[in-house]
Amino acid sequence: MTDLESLDEDELYSLLGTALLGEGYDFGPSDGAEYAEFARRWLKDRFNVIQQQICGRREIQVLRGTVESNFATEVATLTDFLAGVYGKPPASIIAVILARRGLNSLCPEGNSSDPDEDDADDANDGSCPDR
């Protein structure tokens, strides 16, 4: 995770795009911008579903209730959940991106779902569950 923390946002998105698409996609090694753009769209398309699934989790609510933020703990907690849905490498990158935004920004008051109603299929296809 330490390596990911040192990357800027563009580098994180480029790495996420590479993890999602693989090196063989029609982009050359110098086309990090295309990977980054793909990853930005990919995360934007899934953001609401990820947000709904994460914000209602007890672990996230506990972290949001602490006075001091612990970036490493937030990333680890987010990675644990996301890894089950997206796999370990993308989950770690997504977790760093989301943790940088901050849990209170990711999960504003009143925006939570029931953690017992996890639906990984919705997270994979980008569709939003009915409320």
C-alpha positions as CSV (number, residue, x, y, z in Angstrom):
1,M,0.0,0.0,0.0
2,T,2.9,2.4,0.7
3,D,3.8,2.4,-3.0
4,L,0.2,3.4,-3.9
5,E,0.1,6.2,-1.3
6,S,3.0,7.9,-3.0
7,L,1.3,8.1,-6.4
8,D,-0.7,11.1,-7.6
9,E,-4.3,10.7,-8.7
10,D,-3.4,10.4,-12.4
11,E,-0.9,7.7,-11.7
12,L,-3.5,5.8,-9.5
13,Y,-6.1,6.0,-12.3
14,S,-3.6,4.8,-14.9
15,L,-2.6,1.9,-12.7
16,L,-6.3,1.1,-12.1
17,G,-7.0,1.1,-15.8
18,T,-4.1,-1.2,-16.4
19,A,-5.3,-3.5,-13.6
20,L,-8.8,-3.6,-15.1
21,L,-7.9,-3.9,-18.8
22,G,-4.6,-5.6,-18.7
23,E,-1.5,-4.6,-20.7
24,G,-2.9,-6.1,-23.9
25,Y,-5.7,-3.6,-24.5
26,D,-5.1,-1.4,-27.6
27,F,-3.0,1.1,-25.6
28,G,0.7,1.2,-25.8
29,P,3.0,1.4,-22.7
30,S,3.1,5.1,-23.0
31,D,-0.7,5.5,-23.1
32,G,-1.2,5.9,-19.4
33,A,-3.7,8.7,-20.1
34,E,-6.0,6.3,-21.9
35,Y,-5.9,3.8,-19.1
36,A,-6.5,6.7,-16.6
37,E,-9.5,8.0,-18.6
38,F,-11.0,4.5,-18.8
39,A,-10.5,4.0,-15.0
40,R,-12.1,7.4,-14.2
41,R,-15.2,6.5,-16.3
42,W,-15.3,3.0,-14.8
43,L,-15.2,4.3,-11.2
44,K,-17.7,7.1,-12.0
45,D,-20.1,4.5,-13.4
46,R,-19.8,2.4,-10.3
47,F,-19.4,5.1,-7.7
48,N,-23.0,5.1,-6.5
49,V,-23.2,1.4,-6.1
50,I,-19.8,1.3,-4.3
51,Q,-20.9,4.2,-2.1
52,Q,-24.2,2.4,-1.2
53,Q,-22.5,-0.8,-0.3
54,I,-19.7,0.7,1.7
55,C,-21.4,3.5,3.6
56,G,-23.8,1.2,5.5
57,R,-21.0,-1.1,6.7
58,R,-20.5,-1.1,10.4
59,E,-16.7,-0.9,10.0
60,I,-17.0,2.3,7.9
61,Q,-19.5,3.8,10.4
62,V,-17.0,3.2,13.2
63,L,-14.2,4.8,11.3
64,R,-16.3,7.8,10.5
65,G,-17.1,8.2,14.2
66,T,-13.5,8.6,15.2
67,V,-12.1,12.0,15.8
68,E,-8.8,11.4,14.0
69,S,-8.6,9.9,10.6
70,N,-6.2,7.1,10.0
71,F,-5.6,6.8,6.3
72,A,-3.9,3.4,6.5
73,T,-6.9,1.9,8.5
74,E,-9.4,3.5,6.1
75,V,-7.6,2.1,3.0
76,A,-7.3,-1.4,4.6
77,T,-10.9,-1.4,5.6
78,L,-12.1,-0.3,2.1
79,T,-9.7,-2.8,0.4
80,D,-11.1,-5.7,2.5
81,F,-14.6,-5.1,1.2
82,L,-13.7,-4.1,-2.3
83,A,-11.4,-7.1,-2.8
84,G,-14.3,-9.5,-2.6
85,V,-16.0,-7.7,-5.4
86,Y,-13.2,-6.4,-7.7
87,G,-10.2,-8.5,-6.8
88,K,-7.1,-7.5,-4.8
89,P,-5.1,-5.2,-7.1
90,P,-8.0,-3.0,-8.3
91,A,-9.4,-2.9,-4.8
92,S,-6.2,-1.5,-3.3
93,I,-6.1,1.2,-5.9
94,I,-9.8,2.1,-5.6
95,A,-9.4,2.2,-1.8
96,V,-6.6,4.7,-1.9
97,I,-8.6,6.9,-4.3
98,L,-11.7,6.8,-2.1
99,A,-9.8,7.3,1.1
100,R,-8.1,10.4,-0.3
101,R,-11.5,11.8,-0.9
102,G,-12.3,11.1,2.8
103,L,-14.9,8.8,4.3
104,N,-17.1,11.8,5.3
105,S,-17.1,12.9,1.7
106,L,-17.7,9.4,0.4
107,C,-20.4,8.7,3.0
108,P,-22.3,11.9,3.8
109,E,-24.9,11.7,6.6
110,G,-28.0,9.9,5.6
111,N,-26.3,8.0,2.8
112,S,-26.0,4.4,3.8
113,S,-27.3,1.0,2.9
114,D,-28.0,-2.1,4.9
115,P,-24.6,-3.9,5.0
116,D,-26.5,-7.3,5.1
117,E,-27.8,-6.6,1.6
118,D,-24.5,-6.8,-0.3
119,D,-25.1,-7.5,-3.9
120,A,-21.7,-8.0,-5.7
121,D,-23.5,-8.5,-9.1
122,D,-24.7,-4.9,-9.0
123,A,-21.2,-3.6,-8.2
124,N,-19.8,-5.5,-11.1
125,D,-22.3,-4.4,-13.8
126,G,-22.5,-0.7,-12.6
127,S,-26.3,-0.8,-12.2
128,C,-27.8,0.8,-9.1
129,P,-30.1,-1.2,-6.8
130,D,-33.6,0.1,-6.2
131,R,-34.0,2.0,-3.0
